[in-house]
Amino acid sequence: MSVKYPKIKSDKKQRFYVVFHSNGKRYRLYNGSKINSNLYPNSHPINQRYEIAKLLCAEVYKHLLSGLGINEPKKVLYGSDKKYLQQALNNKLKGDYSSKYKAMLQWTYNRFVKYIENDKISSNNVNNFLNQYTKGSSYNSLRRHLNALINEAITLGMDSNPMKDIKVKRYKAKLHKPYRDISAILYEVEDYNHNLYICCIMTYGCLLRPHREIRELTWSDFNSDLTQINLSGDRNKSGRNRIVPIPKYVSELLTKGEPRHNIFTNTTTPPNKDYFKTLWRRFKRVSKLLQQNQTLYSFRHSGAIEIFKRTGSITKLQKAMGHSSINVSLTYLRGLEIAELKEEDMPMI
């Protein structure tokens, strides 16, 4: 029987995998563990993954031609649910995830293990842990991170799923209030602090996220005439390479420096991760224009509203915001003050 050459595909997170059929069964391999290969494409930087995936594809083809089967990983017996969960955490911490995500998994694990009785994880343990968080957003966030650990533990061999009947908690979405007079608030920020002003105007005009994407910008991320920013997938939340146009009112505020230098510090070291959070908190104390529920992210929300109102295109909004899918953009818009009905749509007499 002839063996077809495997195909290389990628998912929404830009992780590459090899697809093929063997003995009537379809396989999707993200790494070479099942064919005794040490190739792990997705442990490499995004721009190198495809080339490593091609090597894995060739090894899979050679493996199939030799007549060998695909080895299913053996499940290791760790003895208790608590040990499975600990190993699940270790696996996640070794994975290709952001440092923030790993820190949240560690935080969730450290607090949840205190609720485990007799080394067996039950739905009561999970409920007792989650129910101490009355705020819906906190409850759901912890549920999501704990569920990631539980699912990994089940993959390793844990024989029960204590979260299968634990639902997401419904809560009223908090409205991120946009700015009605964007120029006025930007003038006020400019008078307070220049770096904060640059951050705010780029959050609005370029729709970048302030606390990482903007804070970590170096001059090498800009093109030569400061009309475009190029961010690789490991530098933004969506995990995809992103090209961002720079409006003229932003670019004329910038003076390009050394390629490896951060745009705020003029050194190779960016500001600390709480830099803009601290500046914004101090600005709030003296601002005469800020209203309740208006935040640093409100500049991004205001920019999103402007784009959607001007274009009416959810696809353009998705691309501009760097969302991973249109569904994310639709969810996002539900939290913004965009009227779904116009005056002419209302009942007439």
C-alpha positions in Angstrom: 0.0 0.0 0.0 1.4 3.4 -1.0 2.1 6.0 1.7 1.0 9.6 1.1 3.4 12.3 2.1 2.1 14.1 5.2 0.8 17.7 5.2 1.9 20.6 7.4 -0.8 22.8 8.8 -1.1 25.5 11.6 -3.7 26.4 14.1 -4.9 29.9 15.3 -2.0 30.1 17.7 0.5 29.6 14.9 1.5 26.2 16.2 2.4 23.9 13.3 1.5 20.2 13.1 1.8 17.3 10.7 -1.4 15.6 9.4 -1.5 12.1 8.0 -3.4 8.7 8.0 -2.0 5.4 9.3 -4.0 2.1 9.5 -7.2 4.0 8.7 -6.7 6.4 11.5 -6.1 10.2 11.1 -3.2 11.6 13.1 -2.2 15.2 14.0 1.3 15.4 15.5 2.6 18.6 17.0 5.9 17.0 17.9 7.9 13.9 17.3 7.3 12.1 20.6 5.1 9.4 19.0 7.7 8.4 16.4 10.7 8.6 18.8 11.9 11.9 17.3 13.2 14.8 19.4 11.7 17.4 17.0 9.4 20.0 18.7 8.6 22.7 16.2 6.5 24.8 18.5 9.2 25.1 21.1 11.0 27.4 18.7 10.4 31.1 17.8 7.4 31.5 15.5 9.5 32.4 12.5 11.4 29.1 12.8 8.6 26.8 13.4 7.6 26.0 9.8 11.1 24.9 8.9 11.3 22.6 11.9 7.8 21.3 11.0 9.1 20.4 7.5 11.9 18.3 9.1 9.3 16.6 11.3 7.1 16.0 8.2 10.0 14.2 6.5 10.7 12.1 9.6 7.0 11.1 9.8 7.1 10.0 6.2 10.3 8.0 6.7 8.7 6.4 9.8 5.5 5.4 7.8 7.5 4.0 4.9 9.4 1.7 7.3 6.1 0.1 8.2 6.3 1.2 11.9 3.1 2.2 13.7 2.4 5.3 15.7 3.1 4.9 19.4 0.5 6.2 21.8 2.2 7.7 24.8 2.1 5.5 27.9 0.2 7.0 30.8 2.3 7.3 33.9 0.7 6.2 37.2 1.4 9.0 39.7 -0.7 7.5 42.5 -2.9 10.4 43.5 -4.9 13.2 41.9 -2.7 15.7 43.7 0.4 14.3 42.1 -1.2 14.3 38.7 -2.1 17.9 39.2 1.4 18.8 40.2 2.8 17.1 37.1 0.2 18.8 35.0 1.5 22.2 36.3 5.1 21.2 35.6 4.2 20.3 32.0 2.4 23.6 31.5 5.3 25.6 33.0 7.6 23.9 30.4 5.3 24.8 27.5 5.4 27.7 25.1 3.1 30.0 27.0 3.5 33.6 28.2 5.1 34.3 31.6 1.9 35.9 32.7 -0.1 32.8 31.9 2.4 30.5 33.7 2.4 32.8 36.7 -1.4 32.6 36.9 -1.4 28.8 36.6 1.2 28.6 39.4 -0.9 31.0 41.5 -4.1 29.0 40.9 -2.3 25.7 41.8 -0.8 27.1 45.0 -4.2 28.1 46.3 -6.2 25.2 45.1 -4.0 22.4 46.6 -5.0 23.6 50.0 -8.6 22.5 49.3 -7.7 18.9 48.2 -8.6 16.3 50.8 -7.0 12.9 51.0 -5.1 13.4 47.7 -8.4 13.0 45.8 -9.8 15.9 43.9 -13.6 16.1 44.0 -16.2 18.6 42.6 -16.7 19.8 46.2 -13.0 20.7 46.5 -13.4 22.7 43.2 -16.6 24.4 44.3 -15.2 25.3 47.7 -12.2 26.9 46.1 -14.1 28.8 43.4 -17.0 30.0 45.5 -14.8 32.1 47.7 -14.6 34.5 44.7 -17.9 36.2 44.5 -17.0 38.5 41.5 -18.0 36.7 38.3 -14.9 37.7 36.3 -12.6 36.4 39.0 -14.5 33.2 39.4 -14.5 32.5 35.7 -10.8 33.4 35.3 -9.8 31.0 38.0 -12.1 28.3 36.7 -10.5 28.6 33.3 -7.0 28.3 34.7 -7.9 25.4 37.0 -9.6 23.6 34.1 -6.4 23.9 32.0 -4.5 22.1 34.8 -7.3 19.5 35.3 -7.4 18.7 31.6 -3.7 18.2 31.5 -3.9 15.9 34.5 -6.6 13.8 32.8 -4.3 13.6 29.7 -1.6 12.2 32.0 -3.9 9.6 33.4 -6.1 11.0 36.2 -9.3 9.0 36.0 -11.9 11.6 37.0 -13.0 15.0 35.9 -14.1 17.0 39.0 -14.9 20.0 36.8 -17.3 18.5 34.3 -20.4 19.8 36.0 -19.0 23.2 37.1 -20.4 25.9 34.9 -19.2 29.4 34.0 -20.7 32.0 36.2 -22.9 34.6 34.5 -22.3 38.2 35.4 -23.0 41.6 34.1 -20.3 42.8 31.8 -18.5 45.9 32.9 -18.7 48.7 30.4 -15.4 50.3 29.4 -16.5 53.8 29.0 -15.1 55.6 25.9 -13.9 59.2 25.8 -16.4 61.6 24.2 -13.8 64.3 23.7 -10.6 62.5 22.9 -8.6 65.6 22.2 -9.4 67.2 25.6 -8.3 64.2 27.6 -5.2 63.8 25.5 -4.3 67.4 26.2 -4.7 66.9 29.9 -2.5 63.8 29.8 0.1 65.7 27.7 0.4 68.3 30.4 0.9 65.7 33.1 3.5 63.3 31.6 5.0 63.0 28.1 5.6 59.2 28.2 2.0 58.6 29.4 0.8 60.9 26.6 2.7 58.9 24.0 1.3 55.7 25.4 -2.3 57.0 25.4 -2.2 58.4 21.9 -0.6 55.2 20.5 -3.3 53.1 22.3 -5.9 55.2 20.6 -4.3 55.8 17.2 -2.5 52.5 16.7 -4.9 50.3 18.8 -2.0 48.6 20.6 -2.3 47.3 24.1 -0.5 49.7 26.5 1.0 47.5 29.2 3.0 45.2 27.0 2.8 45.9 23.3 3.5 49.6 23.7 5.7 49.5 26.8 8.1 47.1 25.2 8.4 48.8 21.8 11.9 49.4 20.4 12.8 51.5 17.4 13.5 48.3 15.4 9.8 47.6 15.6 9.2 50.7 13.4 9.9 51.0 9.6 12.3 53.7 8.4 9.8 56.5 8.0 7.8 55.8 11.2 4.6 54.9 9.3 4.3 51.3 10.4 4.9 49.0 13.4 5.8 45.3 12.9 5.1 43.0 15.9 5.9 39.3 15.8 3.5 36.8 17.3 5.4 36.4 20.5 5.1 40.2 21.2 1.3 40.5 21.1 -1.7 38.8 22.7 -3.1 37.2 19.6 0.1 35.2 18.9 0.1 36.3 15.3 2.4 38.6 13.4 0.9 42.0 13.3 1.5 45.1 11.1 0.1 48.3 12.5 -0.2 51.6 10.5 0.9 54.7 12.4 -1.3 57.8 11.9 0.6 61.0 11.1 -0.5 62.7 14.4 1.4 59.9 16.2 4.5 59.6 13.9 5.2 63.3 14.1 5.6 63.0 17.9 8.4 60.3 17.5 12.1 60.7 16.8 13.7 57.5 15.9 16.6 56.3 18.1 18.9 53.3 18.2 17.3 50.2 16.9 17.6 48.1 20.0 16.6 50.9 22.4 13.2 51.1 24.0 11.2 54.1 22.8 10.5 55.3 26.4 13.8 54.6 28.2 16.3 55.1 25.3 18.1 52.0 26.6 17.9 48.3 25.9 15.7 47.9 29.0 11.9 48.7 28.8 10.1 50.4 31.7 9.0 48.0 34.5 5.7 46.2 33.9 3.7 48.5 36.2 5.1 51.7 34.8 2.0 52.9 32.9 -0.3 51.4 35.5 1.4 53.6 38.2 1.5 56.7 36.0 -2.2 56.3 35.2 -3.2 55.8 38.8 -1.4 59.1 39.7 -2.9 60.9 36.8 -6.4 59.9 37.9 -5.9 61.7 41.2 -5.3 65.1 39.5 -7.5 64.7 36.4 -10.5 67.0 36.1 -11.9 65.3 33.0 -11.8 61.5 33.8 -15.2 59.9 34.4 -16.1 56.7 36.2 -15.1 53.5 34.4 -12.7 55.4 32.1 -9.3 53.7 32.0 -6.1 53.6 30.1 -7.7 50.9 27.9 -10.6 53.3 27.2 -8.3 54.9 24.6 -8.2 51.6 22.7 -12.0 51.2 23.1 -12.5 54.7 21.8 -10.4 54.0 18.8 -12.3 50.7 18.1 -15.6 52.6 18.2 -14.2 55.2 15.8 -13.1 52.5 13.3 -16.4 50.6 13.5 -18.6 53.7 13.2 -16.6 54.9 10.2 -16.3 51.6 8.3 -19.1 49.5 9.6 -16.8 46.5 9.0 -16.3 43.9 11.7 -13.6 42.3 9.6 -11.6 45.6 9.5 -12.1 46.0 13.2 -10.8 42.5 13.9 -7.6 43.2 11.9 -7.1 46.6 13.5 -7.5 45.3 17.0 -5.4 42.2 16.4 -8.2 39.9 17.6 -7.7 36.2 16.9 -11.2 35.8 15.4 -14.3 37.7 14.5 -16.1 36.1 17.4 -13.7 37.9 19.8 -14.5 41.2 18.1 -18.2 40.6 18.3 -17.9 39.8 22.0 -15.7 42.9 22.4 -18.2 45.2 20.8 -21.0 44.1 23.1 -19.1 45.8 25.9 -18.9 49.1 24.1 -21.4 51.9 23.9 -22.4 51.4 20.3 -26.1 51.9 19.6 -27.5 49.0 17.6 -30.6 51.0 16.7 -30.7 54.4 15.0 -33.4 57.0 15.5 -35.0 56.1 12.2 -35.3 52.5 13.3 -37.6 53.5 16.2 -41.5 53.3 16.1 -43.1 56.2 14.3 -46.5 57.9 14.8 
